[in-house]
Amino acid sequence: MTEIMWRPDPARPTRMGTFIDFAATRGAPLQIGARDYRALWEWSVGDPSGFWDAVRVHFEVMGDGFAGPALAEERMPGAVWYPEARVNFAENILRPASDPARRDETAVIDITEDDEITRITWGELATWVARVAAQLTDAGIRPGDRVSAVLPNIPEAIVALLATASIGAVWSICSPDLAADAIVARIAQLEPRVLIGTTGYVFNGRRFDRRDELREVAERLPTVETLLVVGDADGDILFSGSRIGALAPRSGQMDEVPSFVRLPFDHPLWVLFSSGTTGTPKGIVHGHGGILLEALKGTGLQQDMGPGDVYYVAANTSWMVWNTLATNLASGATVVTYAGSPTLGDPARQFDVIERTGVTMFGVGAAYLSLVEKSGARPRERWCLRTLRSILSTGSPLPPSTWRWVHEAVKADVHLGSDSGGTDICSGFVGSNPLSPVHLGESQGPLLGVAVESWDASGRRVVGEVGEMVVTRPMPSMPVRLWNDPGDARYRESYFALFSGVWAQGDWIEETARGGFIVHGRSDATLNRQGVRLGSGDIYAAIQDLPEIADSVVLGIETPDGGYWMPLFVRLTAGVDLDDALRDRVNTTIRTRTSARHVPDEIIACPDIPVTHAGKRIEVPLKKLFMGRPLDLDAVRGTLADPDSLAWFLERANP
């Protein structure tokens, strides 16, 4: 039997338990006082309209026109939610500011690399949002206009997002460490009228001056009429044809309070961009209402977050996980912004941030936890992690060795969950809940309202074997549309080409007999040896605890003669050589922990492994590179945390 890593405390009240009682009083087939997650999930997918309307009522969503069923027309794509409703995401986020009992509570905690901490109350946050919204209105921005930003993970980014949403404009953001080409490839599609940027930022103890890059981006966006700058808006960054000014600061007095434009349920809130590693980044449009409901369900129920909790994730703003700062604000929790290096001076730096800011929930990429594990750190012995209640691991599968390390070296009773979702829905498909035990190597199960299954190629549900992850009923945060996609052609190709009327975005998962899920990675990066599909994640997990291997990527490459080559590229720990003994050890470990089929054809040392800003390996572009398929190298470089890491692979693929 799979080892149980965490069990819920039956004596501890949860917001999900309270919701079960509430839903039962509304006629849901649930028992008051019961804490049966599976029964709750089955109702949520069996009656999605009833479930999502219960979420709306339970969390007292502000808006108009909610009479009638939540899901008025069920189809995929094109589901119709609350056709008469009018709602505003920012109005619901900032509700605590109008509550005298909560106005002076902390909404945002900002911490810098030198540990300077700034606390912003709900009242201050709302006032700041009103001030920036007034700037946007003065610049002529109206509902439907686009506002784009190039900002790090700082409070100004959250403020600008909420200000944009409050007046009905459409938001997008890129991290300032992206190359100018990569930024323009994304936001130029939106034809923004306002650009918000920064003159520079500090990362890993170094100041990066971004005035030249900001000027270049602005010059290459002919639709930009106004540039608002965080930092010194001096003449060094003036460019032709646009007004320039400083983004309204937090300081200063003003009597104005935010006003909010209530909009149709599916009015565009923000546009998130796909990674762009396999082509032009697609702009994924999400709506005010859908994201709000998903936020309340995801943070307020699945993650049990609310007033008194503190959420922290050191996310790059180009990664959809940054948006979880806004969605946790929706539940009334405090959020921490940190624009610095997650490994500043110490791989375990983030645990220092957790102690300093009193974090209760830590969102983090699985790759970071593995990095700290390999460093030999034991955070529980260095920092007081008393407040830390849960860790949400995402971005890639969490290796079992790292799972055990968290409970041994971080906190024994922490609720560690491995969640999987994506930019496409800005939410999760499978992951954590506060009512079920956690089994080693598995997500706890499907999330509420997500009718997720694993299907084989014929469209048959499979349990206990790997298949395509599909969603068979609509979710409110499925994209409203893709940007510049006439007739929804690219939308349908992206999500509904494999199975008609069923969502399949290319993830490979396994459903266990108890209803949990094991994520195996992208299906388009699947290894296929002798007709047997293998998961690259299984290989990474097998060698995770080999101290000689710092990182790795495995590829499955079809050769022109009909053969198949499966190399494993490894970045070695400093001072280690790849000799025959180490190769034998790697192969033996893979064979023992997976199967003989998983053993690579060749193990090759490389100086670095290319990963995106979100820490994800670029398996598909590397596979195309070695197979000689068309690849936009500039676009790929623009997505990488270190663009130079691709150079070695280019030389290797094109000797």
VEXSE-645002 format. One record per residue (C-alpha): residue number from 1; residue in one letter; chain; x, y, z. Coordinates in steps of 0.25 Angstrom, whole numbers, plus 5000, padded with zeros to 4 digits. Layout:
VEXSE-645002
> nr rest kette east north up
> NUM A A X Y Z $
...
end
This chain:
VEXSE-645002
> nr rest kette east north up
> 1 M A 5000 5000 5000 $
> 2 T A 5005 5014 4996 $
> 3 E A 5011 5021 5008 $
> 4 I A 5002 5032 5014 $
> 5 M A 5009 5045 5016 $
> 6 W A 4999 5054 5023 $
> 7 R A 4985 5052 5029 $
> 8 P A 4975 5063 5032 $
> 9 D A 4972 5067 5047 $
> 10 P A 4958 5063 5049 $
> 11 A A 4957 5073 5060 $
> 12 R A 4961 5085 5051 $
> 13 P A 4950 5092 5044 $
> 14 T A 4952 5095 5030 $
> 15 R A 4945 5104 5020 $
> 16 M A 4942 5092 5011 $
> 17 G A 4934 5086 5023 $
> 18 T A 4926 5099 5025 $
> 19 F A 4923 5099 5010 $
> 20 I A 4918 5084 5010 $
> 21 D A 4908 5088 5021 $
> 22 F A 4904 5100 5013 $
> 23 A A 4902 5093 5001 $
> 24 A A 4894 5082 5008 $
> 25 T A 4884 5093 5013 $
> 26 R A 4882 5097 4998 $
> 27 G A 4878 5083 4994 $
> 28 A A 4891 5077 4990 $
> 29 P A 4892 5062 4992 $
> 30 L A 4902 5063 5004 $
> 31 Q A 4901 5060 5018 $
> 32 I A 4902 5072 5028 $
> 33 G A 4914 5069 5037 $
> 34 A A 4920 5060 5027 $
> 35 R A 4934 5062 5022 $
> 36 D A 4934 5053 5010 $
> 37 Y A 4942 5059 4999 $
> 38 R A 4939 5049 4988 $
> 39 A A 4924 5051 4990 $
> 40 L A 4926 5066 4989 $
> 41 W A 4934 5065 4976 $
> 42 E A 4923 5055 4970 $
> 43 W A 4912 5065 4973 $
> 44 S A 4921 5077 4967 $
> 45 V A 4923 5070 4954 $
> 46 G A 4909 5063 4953 $
> 47 D A 4902 5076 4955 $
> 48 P A 4912 5087 4951 $
> 49 S A 4902 5098 4950 $
> 50 G A 4897 5095 4964 $
> 51 F A 4911 5094 4970 $
> 52 W A 4916 5107 4964 $
> 53 D A 4904 5115 4968 $
> 54 A A 4906 5110 4982 $
> 55 V A 4920 5115 4981 $
> 56 R A 4915 5128 4977 $
> 57 V A 4905 5129 4988 $
> 58 H A 4914 5124 4999 $
> 59 F A 4925 5134 4996 $
> 60 E A 4915 5145 4994 $
> 61 V A 4920 5149 4981 $
> 62 M A 4916 5164 4978 $
> 63 G A 4909 5166 4964 $
> 64 D A 4896 5167 4957 $
> 65 G A 4887 5158 4949 $
> 66 F A 4891 5144 4955 $
> 67 A A 4876 5139 4954 $
> 68 G A 4875 5126 4946 $
> 69 P A 4884 5114 4945 $
> 70 A A 4899 5117 4946 $
> 71 L A 4902 5108 4934 $
> 72 A A 4891 5113 4924 $
> 73 E A 4897 5105 4912 $
> 74 E A 4906 5093 4914 $
> 75 R A 4915 5090 4902 $
> 76 M A 4930 5090 4900 $
> 77 P A 4935 5099 4894 $
> 78 G A 4925 5110 4896 $
> 79 A A 4919 5108 4910 $
> 80 V A 4910 5119 4914 $
> 81 W A 4911 5123 4929 $
> 82 Y A 4901 5134 4935 $
> 83 P A 4897 5140 4922 $
> 84 E A 4890 5152 4930 $
> 85 A A 4901 5154 4940 $
> 86 R A 4910 5166 4942 $
> 87 V A 4922 5166 4951 $
> 88 N A 4935 5172 4954 $
> 89 F A 4947 5164 4958 $
> 90 A A 4954 5175 4965 $
> 91 E A 4941 5179 4973 $
> 92 N A 4941 5166 4979 $
> 93 I A 4956 5165 4982 $
> 94 L A 4955 5179 4989 $
> 95 R A 4943 5176 4998 $
> 96 P A 4951 5176 5011 $
> 97 A A 4954 5191 5009 $
> 98 S A 4940 5195 5011 $
> 99 D A 4939 5186 5023 $
> 100 P A 4942 5195 5036 $
> 101 A A 4946 5182 5043 $
> 102 R A 4956 5179 5032 $
> 103 R A 4961 5191 5025 $
> 104 D A 4973 5193 5034 $
> 105 E A 4977 5178 5033 $
> 106 T A 4989 5175 5024 $
> 107 A A 4986 5171 5009 $
> 108 V A 5000 5171 5003 $
> 109 I A 5014 5169 5010 $
> 110 D A 5026 5173 5001 $
> 111 I A 5040 5167 5004 $
> 112 T A 5052 5171 4997 $
> 113 E A 5066 5164 4995 $
> 114 D A 5071 5172 5007 $
> 115 D A 5059 5168 5015 $
> 116 E A 5052 5181 5016 $
> 117 I A 5038 5179 5018 $
> 118 T A 5026 5188 5015 $
> 119 R A 5012 5185 5019 $
> 120 I A 5000 5190 5011 $
> 121 T A 4986 5190 5017 $
> 122 W A 4973 5187 5010 $
> 123 G A 4969 5201 5011 $
> 124 E A 4983 5206 5006 $
> 125 L A 4982 5196 4994 $
> 126 A A 4968 5201 4990 $
> 127 T A 4973 5215 4990 $
> 128 W A 4985 5212 4982 $
> 129 V A 4976 5204 4972 $
> 130 A A 4967 5216 4971 $
> 131 R A 4979 5226 4968 $
> 132 V A 4984 5217 4957 $
> 133 A A 4970 5215 4951 $
> 134 A A 4969 5230 4950 $
> 135 Q A 4982 5231 4943 $
> 136 L A 4977 5220 4933 $
> 137 T A 4964 5227 4931 $
> 138 D A 4971 5240 4929 $
> 139 A A 4979 5233 4918 $
> 140 G A 4966 5230 4911 $
> 141 I A 4965 5216 4915 $
> 142 R A 4951 5210 4914 $
> 143 P A 4945 5196 4916 $
> 144 G A 4951 5186 4906 $
> 145 D A 4964 5194 4904 $
> 146 R A 4977 5187 4907 $
> 147 V A 4987 5191 4917 $
> 148 S A 5000 5183 4917 $
> 149 A A 5011 5183 4927 $
> 150 V A 5026 5179 4928 $
> 151 L A 5028 5178 4943 $
> 152 P A 5034 5169 4954 $
> 153 N A 5027 5163 4965 $
> 154 I A 5025 5175 4973 $
> 155 P A 5012 5182 4979 $
> 156 E A 5011 5191 4967 $
> 157 A A 5008 5180 4958 $
> 158 I A 4996 5175 4967 $
> 159 V A 4991 5190 4968 $
> 160 A A 4992 5192 4953 $
> 161 L A 4985 5179 4950 $
> 162 L A 4973 5182 4960 $
> 163 A A 4973 5197 4954 $
> 164 T A 4972 5191 4940 $
> 165 A A 4961 5181 4944 $
> 166 S A 4953 5192 4952 $
> 167 I A 4950 5200 4939 $
> 168 G A 4948 5188 4930 $
> 169 A A 4961 5189 4922 $
> 170 V A 4968 5176 4919 $
> 171 W A 4981 5173 4926 $
> 172 S A 4994 5166 4922 $
> 173 I A 5008 5165 4928 $
> 174 C A 5022 5160 4925 $
> 175 S A 5034 5159 4934 $
> 176 P A 5045 5170 4931 $
> 177 D A 5056 5159 4930 $
> 178 L A 5049 5154 4917 $
> 179 A A 5057 5159 4904 $
> 180 A A 5050 5170 4897 $
> 181 D A 5047 5161 4885 $
> 182 A A 5040 5152 4894 $
> 183 I A 5032 5163 4901 $
> 184 V A 5028 5169 4888 $
> 185 A A 5024 5155 4882 $
> 186 R A 5014 5154 4893 $
> 187 I A 5008 5168 4896 $
> 188 A A 5008 5174 4882 $
> 189 Q A 4997 5164 4879 $
> 190 L A 4988 5171 4888 $
> 191 E A 4991 5185 4882 $
> 192 P A 4991 5192 4896 $
> 193 R A 4988 5207 4898 $
> 194 V A 4996 5208 4911 $
> 195 L A 5009 5201 4915 $
> 196 I A 5014 5201 4930 $
> 197 G A 5028 5198 4932 $
> 198 T A 5040 5199 4941 $
> 199 T A 5054 5205 4940 $
> 200 G A 5060 5193 4946 $
> 201 Y A 5060 5183 4957 $
> 202 V A 5069 5176 4967 $
> 203 F A 5072 5161 4965 $
> 204 N A 5082 5152 4973 $
> 205 G A 5089 5165 4978 $
> 206 R A 5091 5172 4965 $
> 207 R A 5083 5184 4959 $
> 208 F A 5078 5182 4945 $
> 209 D A 5076 5195 4938 $
> 210 R A 5064 5193 4928 $
> 211 R A 5062 5207 4922 $
> 212 D A 5068 5203 4909 $
> 213 E A 5059 5191 4908 $
> 214 L A 5047 5198 4912 $
> 215 R A 5049 5209 4902 $
> 216 E A 5051 5198 4891 $
> 217 V A 5038 5191 4895 $
> 218 A A 5030 5204 4895 $
> 219 E A 5036 5208 4881 $
> 220 R A 5032 5195 4875 $
> 221 L A 5017 5196 4880 $
> 222 P A 5011 5206 4871 $
> 223 T A 4998 5206 4878 $
> 224 V A 5004 5211 4892 $
> 225 E A 4999 5225 4895 $
> 226 T A 5004 5226 4909 $
> 227 L A 5015 5220 4917 $
> 228 L A 5014 5219 4932 $
> 229 V A 5027 5216 4939 $
> 230 V A 5030 5210 4953 $
> 231 G A 5043 5217 4957 $
> 232 D A 5049 5230 4952 $
> 233 A A 5041 5234 4939 $
> 234 D A 5052 5243 4934 $
> 235 G A 5056 5248 4920 $
> 236 D A 5065 5236 4918 $
> 237 I A 5053 5227 4914 $
> 238 L A 5045 5237 4906 $
> 239 F A 5041 5232 4893 $
> 240 S A 5034 5237 4881 $
> 241 G A 5019 5239 4880 $
> 242 S A 5015 5235 4894 $
> 243 R A 5012 5242 4908 $
> 244 I A 5020 5238 4919 $
> 245 G A 5019 5239 4934 $
> 246 A A 5021 5232 4947 $
> 247 L A 5011 5221 4952 $
> 248 A A 5004 5227 4964 $
> 249 P A 5011 5224 4976 $
> 250 R A 5005 5218 4989 $
> 251 S A 5008 5231 4997 $
> 252 G A 5000 5243 4997 $
> 253 Q A 4986 5247 5001 $
> 254 M A 4973 5245 4992 $
> 255 D A 4958 5245 4996 $
> 256 E A 4954 5236 4984 $
> 257 V A 4951 5222 4986 $
> 258 P A 4950 5212 4975 $
> 259 S A 4939 5211 4966 $
> 260 F A 4936 5198 4958 $
> 261 V A 4930 5196 4945 $
> 262 R A 4921 5183 4945 $
> 263 L A 4923 5175 4933 $
> 264 P A 4917 5163 4926 $
> 265 F A 4922 5150 4933 $
> 266 D A 4931 5146 4922 $
> 267 H A 4937 5160 4919 $
> 268 P A 4952 5159 4917 $
> 269 L A 4959 5161 4930 $
> 270 W A 4974 5157 4926 $
> 271 V A 4981 5150 4915 $
> 272 L A 4991 5140 4919 $
> 273 F A 5002 5135 4909 $
> 274 S A 5006 5121 4906 $
> 275 S A 5021 5118 4907 $
> 276 G A 5024 5120 4892 $
> 277 T A 5034 5109 4892 $
> 278 T A 5027 5102 4880 $
> 279 G A 5022 5114 4873 $
> 280 T A 5016 5128 4874 $
> 281 P A 5011 5130 4888 $
> 282 K A 4996 5128 4888 $
> 283 G A 4988 5139 4896 $
> 284 I A 4978 5132 4905 $
> 285 V A 4967 5141 4909 $
> 286 H A 4960 5139 4923 $
> 287 G A 4947 5145 4928 $
> 288 H A 4944 5153 4941 $
> 289 G A 4933 5143 4945 $
> 290 G A 4940 5130 4942 $
> 291 I A 4953 5134 4949 $
> 292 L A 4946 5139 4961 $
> 293 L A 4938 5126 4963 $
> 294 E A 4951 5118 4961 $
> 295 A A 4959 5127 4971 $
> 296 L A 4948 5125 4982 $
> 297 K A 4947 5110 4980 $
> 298 G A 4962 5108 4978 $
> 299 T A 4968 5117 4989 $
> 300 G A 4956 5117 4998 $
> 301 L A 4952 5102 4998 $
> 302 Q A 4963 5094 4992 $
> 303 Q A 4974 5101 4999 $
> 304 D A 4966 5105 5011 $
> 305 M A 4971 5120 5010 $
> 306 G A 4964 5132 5016 $
> 307 P A 4966 5144 5026 $
> 308 G A 4977 5142 5035 $
> 309 D A 4985 5133 5025 $
> 310 V A 4998 5138 5018 $
> 311 Y A 5001 5133 5004 $
> 312 Y A 5015 5133 4997 $
> 313 V A 5020 5129 4984 $
> 314 A A 5033 5135 4978 $
> 315 A A 5027 5134 4964 $
> 316 N A 5032 5141 4951 $
> 317 T A 5021 5150 4946 $
> 318 S A 5021 5143 4932 $
> 319 W A 5017 5130 4939 $
> 320 M A 5002 5128 4942 $
> 321 V A 5005 5125 4956 $
> 322 W A 5008 5139 4959 $
> 323 N A 4993 5141 4957 $
> 324 T A 4990 5133 4969 $
> 325 L A 4994 5145 4977 $
> 326 A A 4981 5152 4972 $
> 327 T A 4973 5139 4974 $
> 328 N A 4977 5137 4988 $
> 329 L A 4974 5152 4991 $
> 330 A A 4960 5148 4986 $
> 331 S A 4959 5138 4998 $
> 332 G A 4962 5150 5007 $
> 333 A A 4976 5144 5010 $
> 334 T A 4989 5153 5011 $
> 335 V A 4999 5151 5000 $
> 336 V A 5014 5153 5000 $
> 337 T A 5021 5159 4988 $
> 338 Y A 5036 5157 4986 $
> 339 A A 5044 5160 4973 $
> 340 G A 5057 5155 4977 $
> 341 S A 5065 5142 4975 $
> 342 P A 5059 5130 4982 $
> 343 T A 5073 5125 4984 $
> 344 L A 5080 5138 4988 $
> 345 G A 5092 5134 4996 $
> 346 D A 5086 5121 5000 $
> 347 P A 5077 5110 4992 $
> 348 A A 5068 5110 5004 $
> 349 R A 5066 5126 5004 $
> 350 Q A 5051 5124 5002 $
> 351 F A 5049 5118 5016 $
> 352 D A 5055 5130 5022 $
> 353 V A 5045 5139 5015 $
> 354 I A 5034 5129 5020 $
> 355 E A 5039 5132 5035 $
> 356 R A 5040 5147 5033 $
> 357 T A 5026 5149 5027 $
> 358 G A 5018 5138 5035 $
> 359 V A 5014 5130 5023 $
> 360 T A 5003 5119 5025 $
> 361 M A 5003 5114 5010 $
> 362 F A 5015 5113 5001 $
> 363 G A 5013 5112 4986 $
> 364 V A 5026 5107 4980 $
> 365 G A 5031 5099 4967 $
> 366 A A 5035 5085 4970 $
> 367 A A 5048 5088 4963 $
> 368 Y A 5052 5097 4975 $
> 369 L A 5048 5087 4986 $
> 370 S A 5057 5077 4979 $
> 371 L A 5068 5087 4978 $
> 372 V A 5068 5090 4993 $
> 373 E A 5067 5075 4996 $
> 374 K A 5080 5073 4987 $
> 375 S A 5087 5084 4995 $
> 376 G A 5086 5076 5008 $
> 377 A A 5078 5088 5015 $
> 378 R A 5069 5085 5026 $
> 379 P A 5061 5097 5028 $
> 380 R A 5054 5093 5040 $
> 381 E A 5067 5093 5048 $
> 382 R A 5070 5108 5043 $
> 383 W A 5056 5115 5043 $
> 384 C A 5044 5115 5051 $
> 385 L A 5033 5110 5042 $
> 386 R A 5022 5110 5052 $
> 387 T A 5012 5117 5043 $
> 388 L A 5014 5109 5031 $
> 389 R A 5002 5100 5029 $
> 390 S A 5003 5095 5015 $
> 391 I A 5012 5095 5003 $
> 392 L A 5006 5095 4989 $
> 393 S A 5016 5088 4979 $
> 394 T A 5014 5091 4964 $
> 395 G A 5020 5093 4951 $
> 396 S A 5025 5078 4949 $
> 397 P A 5023 5065 4956 $
> 398 L A 5029 5064 4970 $
> 399 P A 5039 5053 4972 $
> 400 P A 5036 5043 4984 $
> 401 S A 5050 5046 4990 $
> 402 T A 5046 5061 4991 $
> 403 W A 5033 5058 4996 $
> 404 R A 5039 5050 5008 $
> 405 W A 5050 5061 5009 $
> 406 V A 5039 5072 5012 $
> 407 H A 5033 5064 5023 $
> 408 E A 5047 5060 5029 $
> 409 A A 5055 5073 5027 $
> 410 V A 5044 5084 5026 $
> 411 K A 5032 5081 5035 $
> 412 A A 5026 5067 5039 $
> 413 D A 5012 5071 5039 $
> 414 V A 5011 5081 5027 $
> 415 H A 5001 5078 5017 $
> 416 L A 5009 5076 5004 $
> 417 G A 5001 5075 4992 $
> 418 S A 5005 5073 4977 $
> 419 D A 4995 5081 4968 $
> 420 S A 4995 5081 4953 $
> 421 G A 4987 5091 4945 $
> 422 G A 4992 5101 4935 $
> 423 T A 4992 5115 4928 $
> 424 D A 4980 5110 4919 $
> 425 I A 4970 5111 4931 $
> 426 C A 4978 5119 4941 $
> 427 S A 4975 5108 4951 $
> 428 G A 4976 5094 4954 $
> 429 F A 4971 5080 4949 $
> 430 V A 4976 5071 4960 $
> 431 G A 4982 5074 4974 $
> 432 S A 4980 5077 4988 $
> 433 N A 4968 5077 4998 $
> 434 P A 4968 5078 5013 $
> 435 L A 4959 5066 5015 $
> 436 S A 4966 5054 5009 $
> 437 P A 4980 5048 5013 $
> 438 V A 4992 5050 5004 $
> 439 H A 4998 5038 4998 $
> 440 L A 5013 5038 4994 $
> 441 G A 5015 5042 4979 $
> 442 E A 5000 5045 4976 $
> 443 S A 4991 5057 4976 $
> 444 Q A 4980 5055 4985 $
> 445 G A 4970 5055 4974 $
> 446 P A 4962 5063 4964 $
> 447 L A 4958 5077 4968 $
> 448 L A 4944 5081 4971 $
> 449 G A 4936 5084 4958 $
> 450 V A 4947 5077 4949 $
> 451 A A 4941 5065 4942 $
> 452 V A 4955 5060 4940 $
> 453 E A 4959 5046 4935 $
> 454 S A 4970 5038 4928 $
> 455 W A 4966 5033 4914 $
> 456 D A 4974 5024 4904 $
> 457 A A 4975 5027 4890 $
> 458 S A 4961 5021 4887 $
> 459 G A 4954 5030 4897 $
> 460 R A 4952 5019 4907 $
> 461 R A 4954 5023 4922 $
> 462 V A 4966 5016 4928 $
> 463 V A 4970 5014 4943 $
> 464 G A 4984 5009 4947 $
> 465 E A 4990 5012 4934 $
> 466 V A 4995 5025 4927 $
> 467 G A 4986 5032 4918 $
> 468 E A 4982 5046 4912 $
> 469 M A 4976 5055 4923 $
> 470 V A 4963 5060 4918 $
> 471 V A 4952 5068 4924 $
> 472 T A 4938 5064 4920 $
> 473 R A 4929 5076 4926 $
> 474 P A 4931 5091 4925 $
> 475 M A 4939 5099 4935 $
> 476 P A 4936 5114 4937 $
> 477 S A 4951 5118 4935 $
> 478 M A 4952 5110 4922 $
> 479 P A 4957 5122 4912 $
> 480 V A 4947 5131 4907 $
> 481 R A 4954 5130 4894 $
> 482 L A 4969 5131 4889 $
> 483 W A 4973 5145 4884 $
> 484 N A 4973 5148 4869 $
> 485 D A 4966 5134 4866 $
> 486 P A 4955 5136 4856 $
> 487 G A 4945 5125 4857 $
> 488 D A 4952 5119 4869 $
> 489 A A 4960 5111 4860 $
> 490 R A 4973 5111 4868 $
> 491 Y A 4964 5109 4881 $
> 492 R A 4958 5096 4876 $
> 493 E A 4971 5091 4870 $
> 494 S A 4978 5094 4884 $
> 495 Y A 4968 5087 4893 $
> 496 F A 4957 5079 4885 $
> 497 A A 4965 5073 4873 $
> 498 L A 4968 5060 4880 $
> 499 F A 4953 5056 4885 $
> 500 S A 4941 5064 4880 $
> 501 G A 4934 5072 4891 $
> 502 V A 4944 5068 4901 $
> 503 W A 4956 5076 4907 $
> 504 A A 4970 5070 4905 $
> 505 Q A 4982 5079 4906 $
> 506 G A 4993 5069 4904 $
> 507 D A 4996 5065 4918 $
> 508 W A 4999 5050 4922 $
> 509 I A 4993 5045 4935 $
> 510 E A 4990 5032 4942 $
> 511 E A 4977 5031 4951 $
> 512 T A 4979 5021 4963 $
> 513 A A 4969 5012 4968 $
> 514 R A 4966 5021 4980 $
> 515 G A 4963 5033 4971 $
> 516 G A 4977 5040 4972 $
> 517 F A 4985 5044 4960 $
> 518 I A 5000 5043 4956 $
> 519 V A 5004 5053 4946 $
> 520 H A 5014 5048 4936 $
> 521 G A 5017 5061 4928 $
> 522 R A 5013 5066 4914 $
> 523 S A 5008 5055 4905 $
> 524 D A 5015 5062 4893 $
> 525 A A 5028 5060 4900 $
> 526 T A 5024 5045 4902 $
> 527 L A 5035 5035 4900 $
> 528 N A 5031 5023 4891 $
> 529 R A 5040 5011 4891 $
> 530 Q A 5035 4999 4883 $
> 531 G A 5021 5004 4883 $
> 532 V A 5021 5005 4899 $
> 533 R A 5019 5019 4904 $
> 534 L A 5028 5024 4915 $
> 535 G A 5028 5036 4924 $
> 536 S A 5040 5045 4924 $
> 537 G A 5036 5049 4938 $
> 538 D A 5038 5035 4943 $
> 539 I A 5052 5036 4939 $
> 540 Y A 5054 5049 4945 $
> 541 A A 5048 5043 4958 $
> 542 A A 5057 5031 4958 $
> 543 I A 5070 5039 4958 $
> 544 Q A 5065 5050 4966 $
> 545 D A 5073 5046 4978 $
> 546 L A 5086 5043 4971 $
> 547 P A 5095 5054 4977 $
> 548 E A 5104 5054 4964 $
> 549 I A 5093 5058 4955 $
> 550 A A 5089 5073 4957 $
> 551 D A 5078 5073 4946 $
> 552 S A 5075 5065 4934 $
> 553 V A 5066 5064 4921 $
> 554 V A 5062 5052 4913 $
> 555 L A 5058 5052 4899 $
> 556 G A 5051 5042 4890 $
> 557 I A 5056 5044 4875 $
> 558 E A 5051 5037 4863 $
> 559 T A 5063 5035 4853 $
> 560 P A 5062 5036 4838 $
> 561 D A 5064 5021 4837 $
> 562 G A 5052 5018 4845 $
> 563 G A 5060 5016 4858 $
> 564 Y A 5058 5022 4871 $
> 565 W A 5069 5029 4880 $
> 566 M A 5066 5032 4894 $
> 567 P A 5078 5040 4900 $
> 568 L A 5079 5045 4914 $
> 569 F A 5086 5059 4916 $
> 570 V A 5091 5062 4930 $
> 571 R A 5097 5074 4937 $
> 572 L A 5107 5068 4947 $
> 573 T A 5109 5074 4961 $
> 574 A A 5122 5082 4962 $
> 575 G A 5134 5074 4962 $
> 576 V A 5128 5061 4957 $
> 577 D A 5132 5054 4944 $
> 578 L A 5123 5045 4935 $
> 579 D A 5131 5032 4935 $
> 580 D A 5127 5018 4932 $
> 581 A A 5124 5015 4947 $
> 582 L A 5114 5027 4948 $
> 583 R A 5107 5023 4935 $
> 584 D A 5105 5009 4940 $
> 585 R A 5100 5015 4953 $
> 586 V A 5090 5024 4946 $
> 587 N A 5085 5012 4937 $
> 588 T A 5084 5002 4949 $
> 589 T A 5076 5013 4957 $
> 590 I A 5067 5015 4945 $
> 591 R A 5065 5000 4942 $
> 592 T A 5062 4997 4957 $
> 593 R A 5052 5009 4960 $
> 594 T A 5045 5008 4946 $
> 595 S A 5048 4997 4936 $
> 596 A A 5058 4993 4926 $
> 597 R A 5051 5001 4915 $
> 598 H A 5053 5014 4922 $
> 599 V A 5069 5012 4922 $
> 600 P A 5074 5022 4912 $
> 601 D A 5082 5019 4899 $
> 602 E A 5093 5029 4903 $
> 603 I A 5096 5038 4915 $
> 604 I A 5102 5051 4911 $
> 605 A A 5108 5062 4920 $
> 606 C A 5104 5076 4917 $
> 607 P A 5108 5089 4923 $
> 608 D A 5093 5093 4926 $
> 609 I A 5079 5089 4924 $
> 610 P A 5070 5099 4917 $
> 611 V A 5058 5103 4925 $
> 612 T A 5047 5113 4924 $
> 613 H A 5045 5124 4934 $
> 614 A A 5035 5115 4941 $
> 615 G A 5046 5105 4942 $
> 616 K A 5040 5095 4932 $
> 617 R A 5049 5087 4923 $
> 618 I A 5047 5090 4908 $
> 619 E A 5046 5075 4904 $
> 620 V A 5038 5077 4891 $
> 621 P A 5047 5088 4885 $
> 622 L A 5059 5080 4888 $
> 623 K A 5053 5068 4881 $
> 624 K A 5050 5077 4869 $
> 625 L A 5064 5082 4869 $
> 626 F A 5070 5068 4868 $
> 627 M A 5060 5064 4858 $
> 628 G A 5063 5075 4849 $
> 629 R A 5048 5080 4849 $
> 630 P A 5045 5095 4848 $
> 631 L A 5047 5103 4860 $
> 632 D A 5047 5118 4863 $
> 633 L A 5060 5119 4871 $
> 634 D A 5058 5133 4875 $
> 635 A A 5044 5130 4881 $
> 636 V A 5050 5119 4889 $
> 637 R A 5062 5127 4894 $
> 638 G A 5052 5137 4899 $
> 639 T A 5045 5127 4908 $
> 640 L A 5057 5122 4915 $
> 641 A A 5062 5126 4928 $
> 642 D A 5076 5126 4922 $
> 643 P A 5076 5128 4907 $
> 644 D A 5091 5124 4906 $
> 645 S A 5087 5110 4911 $
> 646 L A 5082 5106 4897 $
> 647 A A 5095 5108 4890 $
> 648 W A 5102 5095 4894 $
> 649 F A 5089 5087 4889 $
> 650 L A 5089 5095 4876 $
> 651 E A 5104 5091 4874 $
> 652 R A 5101 5077 4877 $
> 653 A A 5089 5075 4868 $
> 654 N A 5096 5082 4857 $
> 655 P A 5110 5078 4857 $
end
